[in-house]
Amino acid sequence: MELNSQRVRKLAPENDPLKMGMGWTVKDLDKPQIMIESSFGDSHPGSAHLDKLVEEVRKGIIEEGGKPARYFATDICDGIAQGHDGINYSLVSREMIANMIEIHGNSTGFDAGVFVASCDKSMPAALIGLARLNMPSIVVAGGVMDAGPDLLTLEQIGMYSAMEQRGEITEEKLTYYKHNACPSCGACSFMGTASTMQIMAEALGLALPGSTLMPATSGDLKIKAYEAGKQAIKLVEMGLKPSDIVTMKSFENAIMVHAAISGSTNSLLHIPAMAHELGFEIDADTFDKMHRGAHYLLDIRPAGKWPAQFFYYAGGVPAVMEEIKSKLHLDVMTVTGKTLGENLEDLKKNGFYEKTEKYLEPWNIKRTDVIRTFDNPIGKDGTVAILKGNLAPEGSVVKHSAVPKEMFEAVLRARPFDSEEEALKAVLSKKIKPGDAVFIRYEGPKGSGMPEMFYTTEAISSDEELGKTIALITDGRFSGASKGPAIGHVSPEAADGGPIALVEEDDLIKIDIPNRILEIVGVKGKEVSKEEMDKILEDRRKVWKAKEPKYKKGVLKIYADHAVSPMKGGYMV
C-alpha cells in the first residue's frame, strides 16, 4: 500500500526540496512521515511542558523508522481568561484549534498523527481534528499537575476569593492560596474538563491504556509519550484509522466512564462535536439516557475528596473500566491494535495495578478509597441529567452529583440578570436570598461565545446558606470545577429568543431533577395553570426584542453566526 506522504511527493515536485531546506535528508523523505501536533506554548501549566513530551514522541517515531514533523496550535487557559471577556473566547478556541489541525494535516500529506494536549479546549480540539483527518492517529495526554500544600488545588481559589470578598478570610490568606495552588505543570488537579477529556481520549480507545491523567511530573508519562511515538508507526503499518477505532460502541463506553467519574458537563459539548465529525449523532439526551442507573465511583474533586493525581495512583481509566466492565463493549478496537478487553487483561498480567497502587502507600489509603467498587458506589444514577420544560424546550444540563439533595425538587423565585457580572455582584452583596433562582442569560454561543459562569457558581456554593437554598440557571456553561445547584446550557438560548429571555422578576421556577423538569410555573410569586403560563409567555414573546449582537466582527461574530445548539455540541456549521 502506497503511503500518503509518498503519493503527495509525486504530485508536488516542490515537496522534497522544501523539506530538505529544513534539514531533512534524502533517506528521511522515503520514511513514514508523522505529524506531531501539540498545544505547546507559554499559555498555561497544561501546555508549557508539552515540548518535553513532543521530544519523547519524536524519539519513538525515529526509533521505529519514521520521520516526525512538529506542528503547534497553542491553546488558551480558561482559568487565566476568567473574570474578564477573555473567557468568551474559550469555546470558540476549540473550533479554531481543530481547524488548524485539519489545515496542518491535509495541506501537507502525512501518514499518521500524534496529538499531544492536556486541557479544556486543546484535548477536545485534538479529538475533533483527528476525526476530520481520519489518518492513523494516537493521543498523548499531558497529565495533571501536583496538588499544593495540604492538597490545595486550583478549583478552591474561586471559593477562597469569594470568602475574602465576604470578609471571611484575610487578603494575605487568599494570596497564600493563590501562590501555592499550582506547584507544577499539567492540567488542574481536579475532575474538570481538562481531566475529563484526557480520560475520554483513552475511553474512546485513542490513547495507550493507562496513559491519561498521569502526574505531569512523572517519568512514567515520558515513557508513555515515547511508546506512543513508536505506536504511531505501527498504526501506519496496520492502516488503523480513527474511524476504524471509534464506533458508536466506543462512544457508549466513553459515556459510561463519564458517568463513573462524574465528568465535566462540558463533555456534553465535546463528545457530540467529535461524534458529528465521524458521522454519529450523539446529543445531550444520549448522556441522560446512559447516565440513568449508572454507578458513580470516583471520589475526586470537585465533587469528591482527593486531587486528580490520585486517579492514576488508583489505577486510572483501566481501574474504572474494570469496575464497570459489565456495562462496557469489550470488543471495540483500540490504538494498540487490540480490543479493549484484551488491553485490560494485558494490564492485569503486566502488574500495572500493583505498580500504580504503590504511589498511594505514602498517603495510607487504598485504591478503593479513590475509585469505589461497582457494588459500593457513591451514587447509582449517574452524575448528569437533562432537564426540559417550557423554560428549556431543547434541554438544559445539571451535574446532579454536585447538587445538594435539598435542591433536587424546588420551586424558586426568579432573579434574572443579563450578564454574569451583574449576577455575581448581587450574590456577593447579599441581595440574593434563600429561595431565589439566579438567572444569567445572553451568555450562550450566539450571545457571547458561551463562557463559563465559574465565579458565580463558586460564590454560591461557598456560601453556607445560599449553596443549599438557591439555584443558578444560565444559557452559558460551567467550569468543570463548578459544584453546587447550577443548571446550564439552557436551550434555546436568550439571544435566539429562547424562553430564558422571557423570564421576569418573581416568576416561579420549578426544578425537578428526578423527573427531569425545568419549567416556569408562576408569575409574581403565584402559581398559574399550564394554559395560563403558555399564554403569558406568548404575550411576552410578542413584545420581546432581540439585543444588539455583542460582537459585530472577528472570531466571536463568526462563531455566533455558525454555532449549533449546545444540546448538539456547540460546533460550527
C-alpha positions in Angstrom: 0.0 0.0 0.0 1.4 3.4 -1.0 1.9 5.8 1.9 0.0 9.1 1.6 3.3 11.1 2.0 4.8 9.3 -1.0 1.7 9.9 -3.1 1.9 13.6 -2.3 5.6 13.7 -3.2 4.8 12.5 -6.7 2.1 15.2 -7.1 4.1 18.1 -5.7 7.8 18.3 -7.0 8.5 21.1 -4.6 7.8 18.8 -1.7 11.2 17.3 -1.5 13.4 20.4 -1.8 11.3 22.4 0.7 11.6 19.6 3.3 15.3 19.3 2.6 15.6 23.0 3.1 14.8 22.5 6.8 17.3 19.7 7.3 15.5 16.6 6.0 17.8 14.0 4.3 17.0 12.1 1.2 16.5 9.0 3.4 14.1 10.9 5.5 11.9 11.6 2.5 11.3 7.9 2.0 10.3 7.2 5.6 6.7 7.2 7.0 6.0 10.9 7.8 4.3 11.5 11.1 2.8 14.8 12.2 3.2 15.6 15.9 0.5 18.2 16.7 0.6 19.8 20.2 -0.8 22.7 22.0 2.6 23.6 23.5 3.2 27.2 24.4 3.7 29.5 27.3 0.0 29.8 27.7 -0.6 28.0 31.0 0.7 25.0 33.0 -1.2 22.5 31.0 0.7 23.3 27.8 4.1 24.8 28.9 5.6 21.3 29.4 4.3 19.6 26.3 7.5 20.3 24.3 9.2 17.7 26.5 6.6 15.1 25.6 6.8 16.1 22.0 10.5 15.3 22.1 9.8 11.9 23.6 7.3 11.2 20.8 9.9 12.3 18.3 12.4 9.8 19.7 9.8 7.0 19.5 9.0 7.8 15.9 12.6 7.9 14.8 13.4 4.7 16.7 10.7 2.9 14.8 11.9 4.2 11.4 9.7 7.2 10.8 10.3 10.9 10.3 8.5 13.3 12.7 7.3 16.8 12.0 6.3 19.1 14.8 3.3 21.4 14.5 1.8 23.7 17.1 -1.6 25.2 17.8 -1.3 26.7 21.2 -4.4 26.9 23.4 -5.6 29.4 26.0 -6.3 28.9 29.6 -9.9 29.1 30.9 -8.5 30.0 34.4 -6.4 32.9 33.1 -9.3 34.0 30.9 -11.7 34.1 33.9 -13.1 37.4 35.3 -13.0 39.3 32.0 -14.2 39.0 28.4 -11.3 36.7 27.6 -13.4 33.7 28.8 -15.8 34.4 25.8 -13.0 33.1 23.5 -12.8 29.8 25.3 -15.3 27.6 23.5 -14.6 29.1 20.1 -10.9 28.3 20.6 -11.8 24.6 20.4 -13.1 25.3 16.9 -10.1 27.3 15.8 -7.6 24.7 17.1 -9.5 21.9 15.4 -9.4 24.0 12.2 -5.6 24.4 12.4 -5.1 20.7 13.0 -7.2 19.9 9.9 -5.2 22.5 7.9 -1.9 21.2 9.1 -2.7 17.6 8.4 -4.4 18.0 5.0 -2.2 20.7 3.5 1.0 18.6 3.7 0.2 14.9 3.4 1.2 12.8 6.4 0.9 9.1 7.1 -0.1 9.4 10.8 -0.5 11.9 13.6 0.3 12.0 17.3 -1.7 14.6 19.2 -0.3 16.0 22.4 -2.6 18.0 24.6 -3.8 18.4 28.1 -6.6 20.9 28.7 -10.2 22.1 28.4 -10.2 23.0 24.7 -7.0 21.6 23.3 -7.9 18.0 24.1 -11.4 18.1 22.5 -10.0 20.1 19.6 -7.4 17.3 19.1 -10.2 14.7 19.1 -12.3 16.7 16.6 -9.2 17.4 14.4 -8.0 13.8 14.2 -11.6 12.7 13.4 -11.6 15.1 10.5 -8.2 14.0 9.2 -9.1 10.3 9.7 -5.5 9.2 9.3 -3.8 6.7 11.7 -3.7 8.7 15.0 -2.8 8.4 18.7 -3.3 10.8 21.6 -0.7 11.7 24.3 -2.4 13.3 27.2 -0.2 15.9 29.1 -1.2 14.7 32.5 -2.2 16.5 35.7 -0.4 18.9 38.0 0.6 18.1 41.6 -1.5 19.4 44.4 -0.1 22.1 46.6 0.4 22.3 50.4 -2.3 20.4 52.4 -3.6 19.1 49.0 -4.5 22.6 47.9 -5.9 22.6 44.3 -6.8 25.4 41.9 -10.6 25.0 42.0 -10.6 26.0 45.6 -9.3 29.5 44.7 -12.7 30.7 43.5 -14.2 29.6 46.8 -11.4 31.4 48.8 -11.8 34.5 46.6 -15.5 34.7 47.4 -14.7 34.2 51.1 -12.2 37.0 51.0 -14.7 39.4 49.3 -17.2 38.5 52.1 -14.6 39.2 54.7 -14.4 35.6 55.9 -10.6 35.3 55.3 -7.9 37.9 55.0 -6.3 39.1 51.8 -3.0 37.7 53.0 -4.6 34.2 53.3 -6.0 34.4 49.8 -2.6 35.5 48.5 -1.0 32.4 50.1 -3.6 30.1 48.5 -3.1 31.8 45.1 0.7 31.5 45.2 0.6 27.8 46.2 -2.3 26.2 44.2 -0.3 25.4 41.0 3.1 23.9 42.0 3.8 22.2 38.7 2.9 21.9 35.1 -0.1 19.8 34.0 -3.9 20.1 33.9 -5.6 21.4 37.0 -5.8 18.8 39.7 -9.5 18.1 39.8 -12.0 16.3 37.7 -12.7 19.4 35.5 -13.0 19.5 31.7 -9.2 19.0 31.1 -9.0 15.9 33.3 -12.3 14.6 31.9 -11.3 15.0 28.3 -8.0 13.3 28.8 -9.9 10.3 30.2 -12.4 10.5 27.3 -9.5 10.1 24.8 -8.4 6.8 26.5 -12.0 5.7 27.0 -12.6 6.1 23.2 -9.6 3.8 22.5 -7.3 6.6 21.1 -4.7 6.7 23.8 -2.4 3.9 25.2 -4.0 2.0 28.1 -3.4 3.6 31.5 -1.7 6.7 29.9 -4.1 9.5 30.6 -4.3 11.8 33.6 -0.9 10.7 34.9 1.0 13.2 37.0 2.7 15.6 34.6 5.9 15.4 36.7 6.1 11.6 36.5 8.8 9.8 34.5 6.1 7.3 33.6 4.4 9.9 31.4 7.6 10.5 29.3 7.8 6.7 28.7 4.2 6.6 27.5 4.9 9.5 25.1 7.9 7.6 23.7 5.8 4.5 23.3 3.1 6.5 21.6 5.6 7.7 19.0 6.6 4.1 18.3 2.9 3.0 18.1 2.2 5.7 15.5 4.4 3.8 13.0 2.7 0.5 13.9 -0.7 2.2 13.2 0.6 3.2 9.8 1.6 -0.4 9.1 -1.8 -1.7 10.3 -3.7 1.1 8.4 -5.7 1.6 11.5 -7.6 5.0 11.4 -9.9 6.7 13.9 -12.9 5.6 12.0 -11.8 2.0 12.5 -11.5 2.5 16.2 -14.2 5.0 17.3 -17.6 3.5 16.7 -20.9 4.1 18.4 -19.9 1.4 20.9 -16.8 3.4 21.7 -18.8 6.5 22.4 -21.1 4.5 24.7 -18.1 3.2 26.6 -16.8 6.8 27.0 -20.2 8.0 28.3 -20.3 5.1 30.8 -16.9 6.1 32.0 -18.0 9.7 32.1 -20.8 8.7 34.5 -18.5 6.7 36.7 -16.0 9.6 37.1 -18.6 12.4 37.5 -17.1 14.0 34.4 -17.4 17.6 33.4 -20.7 18.9 31.9 -18.5 20.4 29.1 -18.2 16.8 27.8 -21.8 17.2 26.6 -20.4 19.8 24.2 -17.2 18.0 23.2 -18.2 14.4 22.7 -21.2 15.2 20.4 -18.9 17.6 18.4 -16.4 14.8 17.8 -19.2 12.2 17.0 -20.5 14.6 14.4 -17.2 14.6 12.6 -17.3 10.8 12.4 -20.9 10.7 11.2 -22.6 9.7 14.5 -25.5 11.6 16.1 -24.9 12.0 19.9 -26.6 14.7 21.8 -27.2 15.6 25.4 -30.2 13.2 25.6 -27.8 10.4 24.9 -25.9 11.2 28.0 -29.1 11.5 30.0 -30.3 8.0 28.9 -27.0 6.4 29.6 -26.4 8.0 33.0 -29.7 6.8 34.3 -28.8 3.9 36.6 -25.1 4.2 36.0 -22.8 3.8 39.0 -20.7 6.8 40.1 -17.4 5.6 41.6 -14.8 8.3 41.7 -14.0 10.3 44.9 -12.0 13.0 43.2 -12.5 16.8 43.5 -14.5 19.0 42.9 -17.4 16.7 43.9 -15.1 14.3 45.9 -12.2 14.3 48.3 -8.9 13.7 46.5 -6.8 15.7 44.0 -6.8 14.3 40.5 -3.2 12.9 40.6 -4.7 10.2 42.9 -6.7 8.9 39.9 -3.6 7.5 38.3 -2.4 6.2 41.7 -5.6 4.2 42.0 -5.3 2.6 38.5 -6.7 5.3 36.3 -9.1 4.6 33.4 -8.3 0.8 33.4 -9.3 0.6 37.1 -12.6 2.4 36.4 -13.3 0.1 33.4 -12.6 -3.0 35.4 -15.3 -1.9 37.9 -17.9 -1.1 35.2 -16.8 -4.0 32.9 -20.3 -5.4 32.7 -21.6 -2.2 31.2 -18.9 -1.8 28.5 -18.4 -3.1 25.0 -15.1 -5.0 25.4 -14.9 -6.0 21.7 -14.1 -2.4 20.5 -10.8 -1.8 18.7 -8.1 0.5 20.2 -4.8 2.1 19.2 -2.9 -0.9 20.5 -4.4 -2.9 17.6 -6.1 -5.0 20.3 -9.6 -4.9 21.7 -10.5 -3.1 24.9 -11.0 -6.5 26.7 -7.5 -7.7 25.5 -5.9 -4.5 26.8 -7.5 -4.8 30.2 -6.3 -8.4 30.5 -2.7 -7.4 29.4 -2.6 -4.7 32.1 -3.5 -7.2 34.8 -0.9 -9.7 33.6 1.8 -6.9 33.4 1.4 -5.8 37.0 0.0 -2.3 36.1 -2.2 -2.0 39.2 0.5 -3.2 41.6 2.8 -0.5 40.2 0.3 2.4 40.4 -1.0 1.4 43.8 2.5 1.9 45.3 2.0 5.6 44.8 -0.9 5.5 47.3 1.2 4.0 50.1 2.6 7.3 51.5 -1.0 8.5 51.9 -2.1 5.4 53.8 -5.1 4.9 51.5 -6.3 2.1 49.2 -7.3 2.1 45.6 -10.9 1.7 46.6 -10.8 4.9 48.7 -10.4 6.8 45.4 -12.2 4.5 42.9 -15.0 2.7 44.6 -16.1 -0.7 43.7 -19.1 -1.2 41.5 -21.1 -2.7 44.4 -20.1 0.2 46.7 -20.7 3.3 44.6 -21.0 6.9 45.6 -24.2 7.0 43.6 -26.4 4.8 41.4 -28.0 7.2 39.0 -25.1 8.6 37.0 -24.0 12.2 37.5 -25.6 14.4 34.9 -29.2 14.9 33.8 -31.0 16.8 31.1 -33.9 18.9 32.3 -36.7 20.1 29.9 -39.9 22.1 30.0 -41.3 25.4 28.9 -38.1 27.1 30.2 -35.7 24.8 28.2 -37.7 23.1 25.4 -34.4 21.8 23.9 -32.9 20.9 27.2 -30.6 22.0 29.9 -27.7 20.3 31.8 -27.3 19.8 35.5 -24.5 17.8 37.2 -26.7 16.4 39.9 -23.9 14.6 41.7 -22.7 18.1 42.8 -26.2 19.4 43.7 -27.3 19.4 47.4 -30.2 17.0 47.9 -32.3 19.9 49.2 -32.4 21.3 45.6 -33.4 18.2 43.7 -37.0 19.4 43.9 -37.8 23.0 44.4 -40.0 26.0 43.4 -37.9 29.2 43.4 -38.4 32.9 42.7 -36.7 34.2 39.5 -34.0 36.8 39.8 -32.9 37.4 36.1 -29.7 39.1 35.1 -28.4 39.8 31.6 -24.7 39.3 32.4 -22.6 37.3 34.9 -21.1 40.5 36.3 -24.5 41.7 37.5 -25.4 38.4 39.0 -22.1 37.9 40.8 -22.4 41.4 42.3 -25.9 40.6 43.6 -24.7 37.3 45.2 -21.7 38.8 46.9 -23.6 41.8 48.2 -26.2 39.5 49.8 -29.0 40.8 47.5 -29.8 37.1 46.6 -31.9 35.4 49.3 -32.8 31.8 50.0 -35.5 30.6 47.6 -34.2 32.6 44.7 -33.3 31.3 41.2 -30.5 33.4 39.8 -30.7 33.7 36.0 -27.7 34.6 33.9 -28.7 34.9 30.3 -27.4 36.1 26.9 -24.3 34.0 27.6 -24.9 31.2 25.1 -22.9 30.6 21.9 -24.7 33.4 19.9 -24.9 35.7 22.9 -21.3 35.9 24.0 -19.5 32.7 22.9 -20.9 30.6 25.8 -18.4 31.4 28.6 -18.2 29.7 32.0 -20.1 31.1 34.9 -17.3 30.0 37.3 -17.1 32.9 39.7 -20.8 33.0 40.3 -21.1 29.2 40.9 -18.2 29.4 43.4 -19.7 32.4 45.2 -23.0 30.4 45.6 -21.5 27.0 46.5 -19.1 28.6 49.1 -22.0 30.4 50.8 -23.2 28.1 53.6 -26.8 29.4 53.3 -27.2 30.0 49.6 -25.4 26.8 48.5 -28.4 24.7 49.7 -31.3 27.1 49.1 -30.9 28.8 45.6 -30.2 27.7 42.0 -28.2 29.3 39.2 -29.8 28.9 35.8 -28.0 30.0 32.6 -27.7 29.6 28.9 -24.0 29.8 29.4 -21.9 26.9 30.7 -19.9 26.0 33.8 -16.3 25.2 34.6 -15.6 21.5 35.1 -14.6 22.7 38.6 -18.0 24.0 39.4 -20.2 22.4 42.1 -23.5 23.3 43.7 -27.0 24.0 42.4 -26.2 25.0 38.9 -28.2 24.4 35.7 -26.6 25.4 32.4 -26.7 25.1 28.6 -30.4 26.2 28.7 -31.6 25.9 25.1 -32.7 27.7 23.0 -30.5 30.5 24.4 -31.7 34.0 25.1 -30.0 35.6 22.1 -32.1 33.2 19.9 -35.3 34.2 21.7 -35.5 31.2 23.9 -37.9 31.2 26.9 -35.0 32.1 29.2 -35.1 35.6 27.6 -38.8 35.9 28.7 -38.2 35.2 32.4 -39.2 38.1 34.7 -38.6 39.1 38.3 -40.5 36.9 40.7 -41.6 34.3 38.2 -41.8 30.9 39.8 -39.4 28.3 38.6 -39.9 24.6 39.1 -36.8 22.3 39.3 -37.4 18.6 39.5 -34.2 16.7 38.8 -35.6 13.2 39.4 -38.3 13.8 36.7 -36.0 15.9 34.5 -38.2 19.1 34.6 -37.3 22.8 34.4 -40.4 25.0 34.0 -41.8 28.4 34.6 -44.9 27.7 36.7 -46.0 31.1 38.0 -45.7 34.9 37.9 -45.4 37.5 40.6 -44.9 34.7 43.2 -48.1 32.9 42.4 -48.5 29.6 40.6 -50.7 29.5 37.5 -52.1 26.8 35.3 -50.1 25.5 32.3 -52.5 27.1 29.9 -52.2 30.4 31.6 -48.4 30.2 31.6 -48.3 29.4 27.9 -50.5 32.4 27.2 -48.3 34.7 29.4 -45.1 33.5 27.6 -46.8 34.0 24.3 -47.7 37.6 25.2 -44.2 38.3 26.4 -42.7 37.0 23.2 -44.7 39.4 21.2 -43.0 42.4 22.9 -39.6 40.9 23.3 -36.8 42.5 21.2 -33.6 40.9 20.3 -30.5 42.5 21.7 -27.8 44.1 19.5 -25.2 41.4 18.9 -22.4 41.7 21.4 -19.7 41.0 18.8 -20.0 42.5 15.3 -16.7 41.4 13.9 -13.9 38.9 14.5 -14.0 35.2 15.5 -16.8 35.6 18.0 -19.0 37.1 15.3 -18.2 34.1 13.1 -18.9 31.7 15.9 -22.3 33.4 16.8 -23.3 33.1 13.1 -22.5 29.4 12.8 -22.7 27.7 16.2 -25.3 24.9 16.6 -27.2 24.4 19.9 -25.3 23.4 23.0 -27.5 20.3 23.1 -25.8 19.2 19.9 -22.3 20.1 20.8 -22.0 23.8 20.0 -19.8 23.1 16.9 -19.8 25.4 13.9 -21.7 24.6 10.6 
